[in-house]
Every structure is written in C-alpha cells, then in structure tokens.
Amino acid sequence: VWWAKLMSMMVPYVMLFVLTLAGSWLFVRYSLAWLPYALATGLLMGYGLMALYVSVGFRYANLAWTDPRRMISSGGSWVSFLLSILYGLPAGIVTILSFGLAAVWPQWSLLFAAMGVVLVAAYTWLWHVLMARWAERAWDMLPV
C-alpha cells in the first residue's frame, strides 16, 4: 500500500518537474549541459520528500475524519515540517554546493556533479529505508 501511494504521487511529480524544467528553459536560457544533473537531483529529492509525506500519512492517519481537512491528526503537520527540513536541507545543500563548486572550478565540474548525484542518491536511499520502515511499523496501529 505504501509503495502504491508513493508511486501514485511520484508519476505526476515527475511529469510536472520535467515540464517545469523544460518550460523554465524557454524563459531563462541555462546551459543544457546541467540538465541531467538538475533532473537527477530534483527527482531524487522529490522522491525523498514524497516518501516522507506518505509515511507521515501512515503514521498520523485519522481514519475517523468527517472533514477532509482533518485526515491527518494534529501532530502530523509538525512532524512533516520538521522531517522535511531534516531531509531537504542537507540534500539541498549538497545539490547547490556541488553546482557551486563546479562553477568555481569548471575543470572539475563533472566530478562535482557526479559526487553531488551520488551523495544525494545515497542520502535518499537511506531516507527511503527509514521512511518505509517507519510506515511499516504504523501499519499494525491502524484500526481494522
């Protein structure tokens, strides 16, 4: 169930992210050499955040809701906010730092880009494992 919910959110995210990158190029002409880096890091970070949001939805589900605005119990919003910072800030810093170092030392740009993607991918994989286990432990707490 967790995986299906995650993929149902990721498919539209991937389509919108690719369209946004392509559309932004029409207004701001950036180097297309950095497009694979932007795609890889953007999709990895999006995946990490989606895994977080699905897991928070599992942990803080309010299955007795009558108002659609109350589908998640009160603690879920704060946990989601704090965990978003815990994942997004380091991943964003690595992404921007890799790009910035490549701008300062262009002869090493391929190395910095590869290191950035590998570090974000490793952090996202760790995050995926933690979020999947966290949601799995919540499965037994859901009412039957």
Backbone bond lengths (Angstrom), bond angles and torsions (degrees), N, CA, C in turn:
res aa  C-N    CA-C-N  psi(-1)  N-CA   C-N-CA  omega(-1)  CA-C   N-CA-C  phi
1 V - - - 1.447 - - 1.535 109.62 -
2 W 1.357 115.10 -43.08 1.466 119.11 -179.70 1.526 110.88 -59.84
3 W 1.331 115.64 -46.72 1.469 120.82 -178.58 1.531 110.94 -63.43
4 A 1.319 117.53 -41.55 1.465 121.01 -179.81 1.533 110.73 -64.69
5 K 1.325 117.03 -42.01 1.467 119.78 177.62 1.525 110.68 -64.06
6 L 1.318 115.92 -41.41 1.460 120.12 -179.72 1.526 110.84 -63.01
7 M 1.307 117.29 -46.05 1.471 120.16 -178.69 1.526 111.73 -69.00
8 S 1.327 117.14 -31.57 1.464 118.60 178.28 1.530 111.18 -68.74
9 M 1.324 117.06 -21.62 1.460 120.65 175.27 1.528 111.29 -90.83
10 M 1.316 117.46 -31.23 1.461 120.54 -175.88 1.526 112.82 -73.56
11 V 1.301 117.89 -36.41 1.476 120.05 -177.61 1.536 111.09 -59.54
12 P 1.341 119.06 -50.93 1.476 117.11 176.52 1.526 112.70 -64.62
13 Y 1.337 117.03 -34.77 1.467 119.65 178.90 1.530 110.84 -61.48
14 V 1.314 117.00 -45.56 1.465 120.77 -179.78 1.524 110.10 -60.27
15 M 1.332 116.53 -46.33 1.471 119.89 -179.39 1.533 111.02 -62.43
16 L 1.323 117.39 -45.41 1.463 120.54 -179.68 1.529 111.96 -67.41
17 F 1.319 117.16 -38.03 1.458 120.36 -179.77 1.531 110.53 -65.71
18 V 1.308 117.12 -45.04 1.473 120.48 179.42 1.523 110.23 -64.51
19 L 1.319 117.27 -42.92 1.465 120.12 178.08 1.534 111.57 -64.11
20 T 1.318 117.01 -38.41 1.462 120.42 178.69 1.522 111.45 -66.01
21 L 1.336 116.32 -43.10 1.470 118.74 177.03 1.523 111.00 -62.75
22 A 1.313 116.66 -44.13 1.467 119.77 179.86 1.526 110.77 -65.74
23 G 1.320 116.39 -42.65 1.466 120.05 179.86 1.507 112.89 -67.06
24 S 1.332 117.01 -36.53 1.463 119.37 -179.98 1.526 111.42 -66.77
25 W 1.324 117.02 -28.52 1.454 120.24 178.56 1.530 110.94 -65.42
26 L 1.325 117.63 -28.06 1.464 120.66 178.32 1.524 111.67 -68.33
27 F 1.340 116.84 -27.93 1.461 120.79 -178.23 1.519 112.75 -99.10
28 V 1.314 116.89 -36.21 1.471 121.82 179.83 1.518 106.46 -125.01
29 R 1.308 116.80 107.20 1.464 121.17 -176.77 1.526 110.70 -75.79
30 Y 1.325 115.79 94.28 1.458 120.52 177.08 1.519 108.80 -98.81
31 S 1.311 115.85 165.11 1.459 121.17 -178.55 1.521 110.00 -68.92
32 L 1.302 116.33 125.36 1.466 120.29 179.77 1.528 112.22 -71.11
33 A 1.322 116.47 -10.76 1.465 119.27 176.01 1.530 110.90 -65.27
34 W 1.329 117.07 -25.69 1.461 121.23 179.42 1.525 112.46 -90.92
35 L 1.314 118.59 -1.44 1.467 121.22 -179.28 1.529 112.67 -61.24
36 P 1.335 120.61 -43.98 1.478 118.61 177.06 1.523 112.94 -60.81
37 Y 1.327 116.82 -37.71 1.473 120.09 177.81 1.527 110.47 -64.69
38 A 1.325 116.27 -46.10 1.462 120.32 179.83 1.526 110.99 -62.87
39 L 1.324 116.87 -41.63 1.471 119.99 177.84 1.520 111.40 -63.41
40 A 1.319 116.62 -47.58 1.467 119.98 -176.44 1.526 111.26 -63.68
41 T 1.331 116.88 -51.12 1.467 118.72 -176.96 1.530 111.49 -69.95
42 G 1.304 117.58 -37.62 1.469 120.39 178.88 1.514 112.45 -65.25
43 L 1.325 116.84 -41.66 1.461 119.49 179.16 1.522 111.52 -71.95
44 L 1.322 117.14 -37.04 1.467 119.29 176.84 1.525 111.11 -64.34
45 M 1.318 117.05 -45.68 1.458 119.53 179.52 1.526 111.47 -66.06
46 G 1.305 117.04 -37.52 1.465 120.04 176.24 1.519 111.53 -62.81
47 Y 1.343 116.35 -40.50 1.455 120.45 177.78 1.532 111.12 -62.61
48 G 1.326 116.49 -44.08 1.459 120.00 179.45 1.522 112.12 -61.13
49 L 1.325 116.56 -42.94 1.458 120.11 179.43 1.526 111.52 -69.58
50 M 1.319 117.87 -38.07 1.469 119.69 177.31 1.523 111.26 -64.90
51 A 1.334 117.38 -39.10 1.464 120.37 176.91 1.520 109.98 -61.44
52 L 1.308 116.61 -39.76 1.458 120.92 177.30 1.522 111.04 -62.26
53 Y 1.326 117.16 -49.34 1.465 120.30 -175.51 1.526 111.78 -65.18
54 V 1.321 116.97 -38.15 1.468 119.38 177.65 1.525 109.88 -66.62
55 S 1.316 117.63 -41.09 1.462 120.74 180.00 1.526 111.71 -66.28
56 V 1.318 117.12 -40.28 1.467 119.94 176.67 1.529 109.64 -63.46
57 G 1.320 116.31 -37.87 1.459 119.75 176.67 1.521 112.52 -61.96
58 F 1.323 116.62 -34.80 1.467 120.57 176.22 1.523 110.95 -71.64
59 R 1.328 116.52 -45.87 1.469 120.69 -174.70 1.524 112.77 -69.15
60 Y 1.311 117.20 -37.07 1.455 120.84 -173.91 1.524 112.30 -114.83
61 A 1.305 116.93 31.54 1.468 120.61 -179.86 1.520 110.55 -68.04
62 N 1.307 115.75 136.86 1.457 122.44 174.43 1.520 106.21 -113.06
63 L 1.313 116.63 92.87 1.463 120.29 -174.19 1.526 113.11 -79.56
64 A 1.315 117.66 -2.93 1.466 121.30 178.48 1.533 110.78 -102.90
65 W 1.302 118.20 24.94 1.455 121.49 -176.20 1.519 111.24 -72.63
66 T 1.312 115.73 145.38 1.460 122.13 170.94 1.522 109.93 -118.47
67 D 1.322 116.45 -23.42 1.454 123.40 176.53 1.528 107.41 -103.71
68 P 1.344 119.43 122.12 1.467 121.33 -177.57 1.521 114.31 -56.94
69 R 1.311 118.01 -21.02 1.461 120.82 178.00 1.522 111.91 -77.07
70 R 1.316 117.13 -7.18 1.466 121.67 -176.53 1.529 112.17 -115.06
71 M 1.312 117.83 33.45 1.467 120.45 -179.45 1.522 112.33 -75.17
72 I 1.329 117.47 -20.43 1.460 122.04 178.04 1.520 107.44 -116.27
73 S 1.324 115.90 136.30 1.461 119.85 -179.87 1.525 110.26 -66.06
74 S 1.308 116.52 167.36 1.462 122.12 -168.87 1.525 114.22 -60.27
75 G 1.317 119.94 -35.47 1.458 120.76 -177.43 1.513 113.97 -73.13
76 G 1.312 117.77 -19.35 1.461 121.40 -175.69 1.506 114.60 -63.22
77 S 1.310 117.85 -34.53 1.463 120.53 -178.54 1.521 111.32 -66.41
78 W 1.329 116.81 -44.32 1.458 120.27 179.70 1.520 111.64 -67.87
79 V 1.313 116.42 -41.44 1.467 119.85 178.98 1.521 109.51 -63.20
80 S 1.325 116.60 -43.21 1.457 120.93 178.45 1.528 110.87 -60.63
81 F 1.314 117.17 -43.44 1.465 121.51 179.48 1.526 111.07 -62.56
82 L 1.319 116.83 -49.21 1.463 120.72 -177.73 1.525 112.26 -65.90
83 L 1.328 116.96 -40.87 1.458 119.58 179.03 1.527 111.73 -71.09
84 S 1.325 117.12 -30.00 1.471 120.15 174.71 1.515 110.55 -62.27
85 I 1.321 116.21 -40.10 1.464 120.27 177.20 1.524 109.94 -68.00
86 L 1.336 116.59 -42.57 1.457 121.06 -178.67 1.527 111.90 -61.78
87 Y 1.327 117.17 -34.79 1.469 119.37 177.31 1.531 111.13 -88.90
88 G 1.316 116.65 -50.34 1.459 120.83 -170.11 1.509 115.37 -68.03
89 L 1.316 117.10 -36.76 1.459 119.46 -177.73 1.531 112.47 -65.55
90 P 1.337 120.11 -52.64 1.473 118.31 177.62 1.533 113.02 -62.59
91 A 1.327 117.22 -41.47 1.469 119.45 179.98 1.529 110.55 -64.32
92 G 1.320 116.94 -41.08 1.462 120.47 177.98 1.518 112.68 -66.20
93 I 1.327 116.66 -39.49 1.468 120.23 178.82 1.522 110.36 -64.39
94 V 1.322 117.77 -44.14 1.469 120.70 178.93 1.528 110.01 -62.69
95 T 1.326 116.97 -41.88 1.464 120.88 -179.32 1.525 111.08 -63.35
96 I 1.313 116.92 -48.72 1.461 120.53 -178.20 1.522 111.39 -70.87
97 L 1.337 116.68 -38.77 1.459 120.51 179.63 1.532 111.27 -62.89
98 S 1.324 117.04 -42.17 1.470 120.17 178.11 1.520 111.28 -61.66
99 F 1.318 116.19 -43.37 1.455 120.63 178.70 1.531 110.64 -66.23
100 G 1.332 117.11 -42.55 1.460 121.22 -179.86 1.516 112.80 -64.88
101 L 1.338 116.35 -42.14 1.465 119.06 177.68 1.524 111.36 -64.44
102 A 1.325 116.16 -34.88 1.461 119.51 177.58 1.531 111.22 -67.73
103 A 1.314 116.79 -31.24 1.470 119.65 177.50 1.526 110.82 -72.00
104 V 1.330 116.89 -34.35 1.459 120.89 179.88 1.526 110.61 -75.02
105 W 1.322 116.96 -43.32 1.473 122.23 179.33 1.526 109.12 -120.25
106 P 1.331 117.83 81.54 1.464 121.08 -175.55 1.528 114.19 -61.55
107 Q 1.324 117.93 -25.69 1.463 119.42 179.89 1.532 111.15 -67.17
108 W 1.319 117.84 -20.07 1.463 122.46 179.48 1.529 112.26 -106.97
109 S 1.316 117.19 13.89 1.463 119.95 -172.90 1.532 113.28 -60.52
110 L 1.319 117.48 -38.58 1.466 119.60 179.46 1.528 110.69 -65.05
111 L 1.310 116.62 -40.43 1.468 120.79 178.60 1.529 110.82 -65.16
112 F 1.335 116.68 -45.83 1.464 119.80 179.78 1.525 111.61 -63.78
113 A 1.334 116.83 -40.71 1.465 120.21 178.73 1.530 110.56 -64.47
114 A 1.321 116.41 -44.03 1.470 119.62 179.59 1.528 110.87 -64.19
115 M 1.337 116.38 -41.89 1.463 119.69 178.04 1.525 110.92 -63.39
116 G 1.313 117.29 -40.13 1.463 120.78 178.70 1.517 111.86 -62.42
117 V 1.330 116.65 -45.51 1.469 120.20 179.91 1.525 110.62 -65.28
118 V 1.327 117.02 -42.90 1.473 120.21 -179.54 1.524 110.81 -64.01
119 L 1.333 117.45 -43.87 1.468 120.01 179.82 1.525 112.27 -65.60
120 V 1.329 116.91 -42.97 1.467 119.78 178.21 1.533 110.13 -66.65
121 A 1.324 117.64 -38.58 1.466 120.41 178.35 1.523 111.20 -64.94
122 A 1.321 117.46 -42.34 1.467 120.76 179.23 1.531 110.56 -65.06
123 Y 1.325 116.85 -43.86 1.462 120.37 178.73 1.526 111.09 -65.00
124 T 1.327 117.08 -39.07 1.458 121.13 178.71 1.525 110.65 -67.56
125 W 1.325 117.68 -38.17 1.466 120.08 177.40 1.535 110.72 -63.79
126 L 1.324 116.55 -44.59 1.461 120.43 176.98 1.526 109.91 -60.63
127 W 1.304 116.70 -43.94 1.459 122.29 179.00 1.525 110.70 -62.37
128 H 1.322 116.81 -42.20 1.470 121.67 177.78 1.524 110.51 -58.47
129 V 1.324 117.06 -46.86 1.470 121.14 -179.47 1.527 110.23 -62.21
130 L 1.331 116.79 -45.63 1.466 120.17 179.79 1.527 111.82 -63.10
131 M 1.314 117.39 -43.78 1.459 120.63 -178.49 1.528 111.59 -68.84
132 A 1.324 117.72 -38.74 1.471 120.40 178.87 1.526 110.48 -64.99
133 R 1.322 116.89 -42.51 1.468 120.11 178.41 1.521 111.21 -67.19
134 W 1.322 116.61 -39.02 1.455 120.78 179.07 1.522 110.66 -62.78
135 A 1.331 116.84 -43.94 1.464 120.49 178.32 1.525 111.17 -68.53
136 E 1.332 117.14 -36.77 1.460 120.81 -179.84 1.529 111.21 -62.83
137 R 1.330 116.66 -39.54 1.465 119.53 178.21 1.528 111.26 -66.98
138 A 1.325 117.54 -25.65 1.473 120.56 179.50 1.513 111.58 -78.48
139 W 1.304 117.84 -18.50 1.473 121.12 -176.59 1.521 111.12 -58.56
140 D 1.336 117.47 -39.72 1.463 121.00 -179.39 1.513 112.82 -70.90
141 M 1.328 117.96 -20.19 1.454 121.19 -179.35 1.519 112.62 -85.03
142 L 1.335 118.04 -12.10 1.463 120.18 -179.35 1.523 109.78 -69.98
143 P 1.337 117.16 139.76 1.472 118.58 178.56 1.525 110.92 -69.10
144 V 1.310 115.08 148.17 1.471 120.38 -177.76 1.499 111.34 -82.89
